[in-house]
């Protein structure tokens, strides 16, 4: 098994003055510096950010995650930031966010408000008013005549800017923010380490609560309460049991009663700490697992660690994805051999950060023909799954790429299925 190198102790979740913890001011500053450096190298004069994770990366503001585009941020090549938000949000931000010096009231020209207006003329009015306000700010900061990046490819928004003479770049903006966010800072990595620790508190509660006769939803509810207790933002995750574990049950927790001999697994995905997202699977057995279940688990674990052993700076994703199972041999028995896409989400690695899926993606469905190079400081989750007697096992590790391999941020025991005695 892979050595857990570079291990550092997880700190508490609260602010204190007697030890160094996550430095949120440094977190905000270094993220902005990374994005600004990429912007200055791009030839663009500014970027308009509409995507919630990009806005948070730039401003530190805790966006809702389901962007109705009622907030947006402009970054100029000189480092000026203008942020627009809805009325009460903007008023609170002016009071609570002194690092932002130009906060304005937004006109929501995209998303929920225009959709609810019921009239095409209202939608045009809102979009045009939104664009006029942004162009006015660009003129104030001296970047109106330079190319502007937009991180969403909304045709109406792009067209409205172009009719006002703005040279809009979408692909360049996407590349700038993708490049800035792909390598994590020290504090970003510590946020991911902290959210992994919070997930482990949830796993602990699952072991306490799981008994025959308990509903999946009861156990999951107790686990979520534990996550909230530690300050997590819970925007995803599920727990399944027995036959719901294979194929996985559409990421739904049901009212099924847990029974002796069941396998149970939980996926803490999209659990956030300071916005940084987890993806973390573990499998449990209600009573002692059978030999077939142990064998399936061993296969899943060995596949996962085969992939982890391949990840290091300079390795490419086409090489790494060969550690995941293909459609040959034993897997052809359990998967439809004509449907390569059935392996999607069951056997892959995906980047983690302010979103659940970031760069890199390592996957047999994409990486062989579209490889990218792994870099030190990338963070990701690696996951595998195997069938076991009409049930299934799933495991996943959260890792950061270091100089000579990976540091594993997740620490819940993985050598064997966690057995719950009842």
VOGUFI-690299 format. One record per residue (C-alpha): x, z, y. Coordinates in nm, 4 decimals, padded with zeros to 6 digits, m for minus. Layout:
<atoms>
        u        w        v
        X        Z        Y
...
</atoms>
This chain:
<atoms>
        u        w        v
  00.0000  00.0000  00.0000
  00.1072 m00.0621  00.3554
  00.2917  00.2147  00.5369
  00.1064  00.3516  00.8360
  00.3917  00.3092  01.0792
  00.3903  00.3974  01.4484
  00.1250  00.6621  01.3913
  00.0439  00.8752  01.6953
 m00.1947  01.1681  01.7143
 m00.5425  01.1059  01.8517
 m00.6168  01.3144  02.1611
 m00.9453  01.4694  02.2644
 m01.2186  01.2694  02.4334
 m01.2331  01.4763  02.7547
 m01.0050  01.4723  03.0589
 m00.7527  01.7559  03.0859
 m00.4538  01.8325  03.3078
 m00.2325  01.9869  03.0404
 m00.1497  01.6792  02.8284
 m00.1372  01.3039  02.8718
 m00.4356  01.1225  02.7332
 m00.5868  00.7823  02.8039
 m00.5064  00.7080  03.1677
 m00.8186  00.5278  03.2901
 m00.6671  00.4381  03.6274
 m00.3702  00.2775  03.4523
 m00.6143  00.1088  03.2123
 m00.8035 m00.0548  03.4997
 m00.4873 m00.1424  03.6940
 m00.3020 m00.3057  03.4070
 m00.6036 m00.5086  03.2963
 m00.6516 m00.6470  03.6457
 m00.2803 m00.7231  03.6732
 m00.2883 m00.9201  03.3481
 m00.5896 m01.1255  03.4563
 m00.4479 m01.1833  03.8039
 m00.1151 m01.3009  03.6638
 m00.2914 m01.5550  03.4447
 m00.5106 m01.6683  03.7359
 m00.2091 m01.7209  03.9604
 m00.0430 m01.9351  03.6928
 m00.3565 m02.1455  03.6387
 m00.3707 m02.3414  03.9667
 m00.7148 m02.1986  04.0459
 m00.7835 m02.0018  04.3618
 m01.0499 m01.7752  04.2184
 m01.2643 m01.6942  03.9168
 m01.6318 m01.6049  03.8955
 m01.6952 m01.3717  03.6021
 m02.0484 m01.3500  03.4643
 m01.9723 m01.2331  03.1094
 m02.0141 m00.8551  03.0822
 m01.6883 m00.7873  02.8895
 m01.4902 m00.9922  03.1426
 m01.6511 m00.8036  03.4302
 m01.5656 m00.4717  03.2683
 m01.2092 m00.5865  03.2015
 m01.1686 m00.6736  03.5682
 m01.3624 m00.3936  03.7378
 m01.3937 m00.1029  03.4940
 m01.7703 m00.1078  03.5419
 m01.9734 m00.0216  03.2327
 m02.1946 m00.3248  03.1935
 m02.5003 m00.3158  02.9692
 m02.3632 m00.5727  02.7225
 m02.6664 m00.8024  02.7165
 m02.5921 m00.9718  03.0444
 m02.8978 m01.0833  03.2313
 m02.6494 m01.2175  03.4884
 m02.7793 m00.9774  03.7518
 m02.4185 m00.8788  03.8148
 m02.1120 m01.0966  03.8685
 m01.7584 m01.0606  04.0007
 m01.5247 m01.2830  04.2017
 m01.1463 m01.2430  04.1696
 m00.9229 m01.4332  04.4117
 m00.5613 m01.5395  04.3675
 m00.4595 m01.2684  04.6179
 m00.6156 m00.9994  04.4026
 m00.9290 m00.9483  04.6111
 m01.2357 m00.8436  04.4113
 m01.5956 m00.8922  04.5215
 m01.8614 m00.7516  04.2924
 m02.2353 m00.8132  04.3138
 m02.4850 m00.5901  04.1327
 m02.8537 m00.5013  04.1425
 m02.9723 m00.2615  04.4084
 m02.9356  00.0869  04.2597
 m02.6329 m00.0119  04.0551
 m02.4539 m00.1435  04.3617
 m02.5432  00.1665  04.5633
 m02.4082  00.3951  04.2920
 m02.0940  00.1870  04.2490
 m02.0186  00.2122  04.6218
 m02.0290  00.5884  04.5878
 m01.8619  00.6319  04.2477
 m01.6053  00.3500  04.2262
 m01.3575  00.3820  04.5150
 m01.1188  00.1322  04.3537
 m01.3734 m00.1407  04.4384
 m01.3901 m00.2025  04.8122
 m01.6353 m00.4946  04.8373
 m01.9594 m00.4346  04.6470
 m02.2628 m00.6392  04.7439
 m02.6271 m00.6588  04.6375
 m02.6767 m00.9345  04.3825
 m02.9304 m01.2112  04.3805
 m02.9971 m01.2558  04.0063
 m02.9921 m01.6335  03.9722
 m02.9426 m01.6399  03.5952
 m03.0916 m01.4559  03.3005
 m03.3820 m01.2135  03.2949
 m03.5213 m01.2199  03.6493
 m03.5560 m01.5976  03.6925
 m03.6865 m01.6235  03.3364
 m03.9644 m01.3781  03.4228
 m04.0553 m01.5515  03.7500
 m04.2872 m01.7990  03.5820
 m04.2079 m02.0860  03.8203
 m03.9333 m02.3461  03.8287
 m03.9272 m02.3280  04.2100
 m03.8525 m01.9544  04.1910
 m03.5727 m02.0143  03.9430
 m03.4164 m02.2775  04.1715
 m03.4492 m02.0464  04.4722
 m03.2750 m01.7578  04.2964
 m02.9918 m01.9728  04.1654
 m02.9340 m02.1410  04.5017
 m02.9363 m01.8061  04.6835
 m02.6910 m01.6575  04.4339
 m02.4526 m01.9508  04.4755
 m02.4780 m01.9432  04.8567
 m02.3720 m01.5792  04.8566
 m02.0720 m01.6461  04.6344
 m01.9612 m01.9493  04.8333
 m01.9875 m01.7406  05.1491
 m01.7549 m01.4793  04.9979
 m01.5128 m01.7516  04.8867
 m01.5037 m01.8770  05.2452
 m01.4409 m01.5233  05.3768
 m01.1439 m01.4783  05.1433
 m01.0016 m01.8242  05.2051
 m01.0485 m01.9759  04.8598
 m01.3505 m02.2021  04.9136
 m01.1446 m02.5218  04.9088
 m00.9482 m02.4310  04.5961
 m01.0623 m02.4744  04.2337
 m01.2805 m02.1913  04.1039
 m01.3129 m02.0881  03.7402
 m01.6431 m01.9790  03.5869
 m01.6490 m01.8016  03.2498
 m01.9909 m01.9380  03.1443
 m02.0765 m02.3025  03.0967
 m02.4178 m02.2855  03.2638
 m02.4999 m02.6407  03.3758
 m02.7306 m02.5391  03.6613
 m02.4772 m02.2895  03.7993
 m02.1897 m02.5352  03.7798
 m02.3988 m02.8104  03.9393
 m02.5055 m02.5826  04.2261
 m02.1435 m02.5059  04.3098
 m02.0418 m02.8698  04.2840
 m02.3114 m02.9771  04.5310
 m02.1463 m02.7382  04.7773
 m01.8091 m02.9018  04.7279
 m01.6600 m02.6398  04.4958
 m01.4218 m02.7686  04.2281
 m01.5441 m02.5785  03.9210
 m01.3288 m02.5167  03.6129
 m01.4873 m02.3605  03.3042
 m01.2356 m02.4247  03.0257
 m00.9480 m02.3045  03.2449
 m01.1327 m01.9816  03.3242
 m01.2071 m01.9201  02.9576
 m00.8394 m01.9725  02.8764
 m00.7245 m01.7384  03.1541
 m00.9432 m01.4492  03.0418
 m00.8779 m01.5126  02.6733
 m00.5024 m01.5061  02.7336
 m00.5220 m01.1930  02.9482
 m00.7326 m01.0023  02.6942
 m00.5656 m01.1059  02.3677
 m00.2704 m00.8634  02.4038
 m00.3813 m00.5036  02.4494
 m00.2225 m00.2490  02.6804
 m00.1171  00.0974  02.5676
 m00.4405  00.2530  02.6894
 m00.6568 m00.0167  02.5311
 m00.4947  00.0548  02.1953
 m00.5569  00.4271  02.2417
 m00.9248  00.3556  02.3171
 m00.9489  00.1743  01.9830
 m00.7673  00.4601  01.8078
 m01.0157  00.7031  01.9626
 m01.3230  00.5041  01.8607
 m01.1853  00.4883  01.5046
 m01.1629  00.8691  01.5046
 m01.5224  00.8920  01.6270
 m01.6343  00.6607  01.3456
 m01.4603  00.8912  01.0997
 m01.6729  01.1761  01.2309
 m01.9707  00.9574  01.1427
 m01.8359  00.8951  00.7923
 m01.7965  01.2697  00.7536
 m02.1599  01.3230  00.8417
 m02.2608  01.0568  00.5876
 m02.0839  01.2504  00.3117
 m02.2671  01.5668  00.4208
 m02.6118  01.4066  00.4390
 m02.6204  01.1628  00.1457
 m02.8248  01.2957 m00.1475
 m03.0696  01.1430 m00.3966
 m03.4075  01.1240 m00.2288
 m03.2726  01.0852  00.1225
 m03.3712  00.7629  00.2973
 m03.1017  00.5293  00.4221
 m03.2514  00.5688  00.7690
 m03.2277  00.9502  00.7546
 m02.8599  00.9432  00.6659
 m02.7870  00.6765  00.9247
 m02.9762  00.8707  01.1908
 m02.7610  01.1783  01.1261
 m02.4453  00.9658  01.1473
 m02.5534  00.8108  01.4778
 m02.6286  01.1566  01.6188
 m02.2711  01.2532  01.5320
 m02.1367  00.9455  01.7116
 m02.3385  01.0256  02.0221
 m02.2134  01.3844  02.0088
 m01.8596  01.2564  02.0587
 m01.9502  01.0346  02.3523
 m01.9741  00.6991  02.1742
 m02.1812  00.4064  02.2925
 m02.3823  00.2980  01.9875
 m02.4818 m00.0680  02.0041
 m02.4611 m00.1631  01.6378
 m02.3941 m00.0479  01.2848
 m02.5920  00.0150  00.9708
 m02.5977  00.1878  00.6320
 m02.7214  00.0377  00.3050
 m02.7489  00.1598 m00.0532
 m02.7925  00.0376 m00.4094
 m02.9168 m00.3222 m00.4360
 m02.9177 m00.3505 m00.0568
 m02.5372 m00.3541 m00.0689
 m02.5145 m00.6959 m00.2416
 m02.5748 m00.9303 m00.0773
 m02.5553 m00.7130  00.2300
 m02.9000 m00.6449  00.3690
 m02.8993 m00.8404  00.6977
 m02.7271 m00.5502  00.8718
 m03.0500 m00.3506  00.8407
 m03.0878  00.0146  00.7484
 m03.4140  00.0588  00.5573
 m03.6382  00.3372  00.4321
 m03.5071  00.2945  00.0759
 m03.4581  00.6211 m00.1126
 m03.1001  00.6750 m00.2240
 m03.0656  00.7317 m00.5992
 m02.8018  00.8738 m00.8372
 m02.5414  00.6105 m00.9209
 m02.5928  00.4185 m00.5976
 m02.3131  00.2723 m00.3986
 m02.3575  00.3287 m00.0267
 m02.1617  00.1676  00.2511
 m02.1704  00.2053  00.6239
 m02.0501 m00.0332  00.8898
 m01.9688  00.1236  01.2244
 m01.9499 m00.1965  01.4246
 m01.9984 m00.2213  01.8005
 m01.9488  00.1523  01.8405
 m01.7825  00.1895  02.1789
 m01.5452  00.4305  02.3483
 m01.4758  00.3411  02.7134
 m01.6173  00.0037  02.6168
 m01.3758 m00.0655  02.3282
 m01.5532 m00.1708  02.0100
 m01.5072 m00.0623  01.6521
 m01.5626 m00.2502  01.3274
 m01.5023 m00.0111  01.0394
 m01.6491 m00.0188  00.6843
 m01.6250  00.2414  00.4121
 m01.7937  00.2687  00.0698
 m01.9353  00.5833 m00.0936
 m02.0596  00.6574 m00.4463
 m02.3519  00.8903 m00.5152
 m02.1935  01.0665 m00.8100
 m01.8983  00.9290 m01.0025
 m01.8607  00.5498 m00.9792
 m01.8580  00.3403 m01.2947
 m01.5458  00.1633 m01.4133
 m01.6896 m00.1713 m01.3014
 m01.7471 m00.0304 m00.9535
 m01.3935  00.1068 m00.9448
 m01.2563 m00.2300 m01.0512
 m01.4519 m00.4138 m00.7821
 m01.3314 m00.1689 m00.5219
 m00.9711 m00.2118 m00.6320
 m01.0049 m00.5890 m00.5974
 m01.1515 m00.5592 m00.2474
 m00.8815 m00.3139 m00.1417
 m00.5993 m00.5251 m00.2821
 m00.7336 m00.8374 m00.1119
 m00.7529 m00.6523  00.2180
 m00.3992 m00.5208  00.1949
 m00.2683 m00.8592  00.0841
 m00.3912 m00.9879  00.4196
 m00.2484 m00.6902  00.6091
  00.0934 m00.7448  00.4542
  00.0958 m01.0981  00.5940
  00.0202 m01.0002  00.9552
  00.3192 m00.9774  01.1870
  00.4315 m01.1369  01.5131
  00.5088 m01.5055  01.4597
  00.2910 m01.5418  01.1497
  00.0146 m01.8002  01.1810
 m00.3477 m01.7576  01.0867
 m00.3409 m02.0451  00.8362
 m00.0756 m01.8574  00.6387
 m00.2479 m01.5209  00.6647
 m00.5932 m01.6396  00.5569
 m00.4538 m01.7293  00.2133
 m00.4676 m01.3580  00.1355
 m00.8474 m01.3734  00.1399
 m01.0278 m01.4871 m00.1777
 m01.1302 m01.8498 m00.2133
 m01.3965 m02.0139 m00.4247
 m01.1828 m02.0318 m00.7383
 m01.1680 m01.8074 m01.0418
 m01.3589 m01.4828 m01.0395
 m01.5198 m01.5469 m00.7020
 m01.6844 m01.8689 m00.8156
 m01.8924 m01.6520 m01.0515
 m02.0386 m01.4491 m00.7663
 m02.0544 m01.7028 m00.4850
 m02.2170 m02.0424 m00.4731
 m01.9108 m02.2597 m00.5280
 m02.0646 m02.5383 m00.3188
 m02.1131 m02.3116 m00.0181
 m01.7744 m02.2213  00.1245
 m01.9539 m02.0742  00.4267
 m02.0889 m01.7908  00.2130
 m01.7543 m01.6185  00.2645
 m01.8216 m01.6001  00.6391
 m01.8155 m01.2386  00.7706
 m01.7434 m01.1073  00.4195
 m01.3754 m01.2009  00.4059
 m01.2114 m01.2379  00.7432
 m01.0239 m01.0661  01.0251
 m01.1421 m01.0709  01.3841
 m01.0033 m00.9416  01.7098
 m01.1294 m00.6176  01.8629
 m01.1460 m00.5082  02.2241
 m01.4252 m00.4971  02.4797
 m01.6126 m00.7279  02.2421
 m01.6599 m00.7155  01.8678
 m01.5089 m01.0618  01.8223
 m01.1977 m01.1453  02.0206
 m00.8780 m01.3394  01.9537
 m00.7559 m01.3711  01.6818
 m00.9907 m01.4923  01.4074
 m00.8383 m01.5249  01.0591
 m01.0731 m01.7009  00.8186
 m01.0558 m01.9655  00.5473
 m01.3398 m02.1562  00.7136
 m01.1353 m02.2185  01.0295
 m00.7730 m02.1109  01.0182
 m00.6244 m02.3698  00.7767
 m00.6901 m02.6561  01.0187
 m00.6906 m02.4656  01.3488
 m00.4136 m02.2044  01.3275
 m00.2873 m01.9827  01.6062
  00.0156 m01.7565  01.6160
 m00.0118 m01.3797  01.5857
  00.1432 m01.1817  01.8718
  00.2534 m00.8211  01.9046
 m00.0171 m00.6126  02.0702
 m00.3126 m00.7986  01.9189
 m00.5801 m00.5718  01.7725
 m00.8192 m00.6659  01.4959
 m01.0413 m00.5566  01.2088
 m00.9799 m00.6892  00.8563
 m01.2685 m00.6765  00.6082
 m01.3403 m00.7659  00.2465
 m01.6308 m00.7286  00.0025
 m01.6824 m00.7451 m00.3744
 m01.9846 m00.7308 m00.6083
 m02.0174 m00.4479 m00.8602
 m02.3069 m00.4404 m01.1107
 m02.5685 m00.5859 m00.8752
 m02.4347 m00.3666 m00.5992
 m02.1401 m00.4224 m00.3675
 m01.8407 m00.2529 m00.2096
 m01.7076 m00.3168  00.1409
 m01.3984 m00.1869  00.3172
 m01.2351 m00.2585  00.6505
 m00.9326 m00.1459  00.8489
 m00.8764 m00.1482  01.2251
 m00.5174 m00.2402  01.3120
 m00.2790 m00.3238  01.5948
  00.0060 m00.5718  01.5495
  00.3452 m00.4099  01.6018
  00.6992 m00.5474  01.5953
  00.7350 m00.5514  01.2157
  00.3771 m00.5545  01.0899
  00.0599 m00.3625  01.1588
 m00.0218 m00.0071  01.2545
 m00.3466  00.0998  01.0903
 m00.5683  00.2789  01.3416
 m00.8350  00.3729  01.0853
 m00.7592  00.6757  00.8680
 m01.0563  00.7395  00.6379
 m00.9150  00.7402  00.2802
 m00.9198  00.3952  00.1255
 m00.7364  00.4260 m00.2077
 m01.0597  00.4979 m00.3963
 m01.4335  00.4967 m00.3356
 m01.5329  00.8158 m00.1582
 m01.7329  01.0125 m00.4157
 m02.0257  01.2260 m00.2980
 m02.1065  01.5087 m00.5402
 m02.4632  01.6352 m00.5108
</atoms>
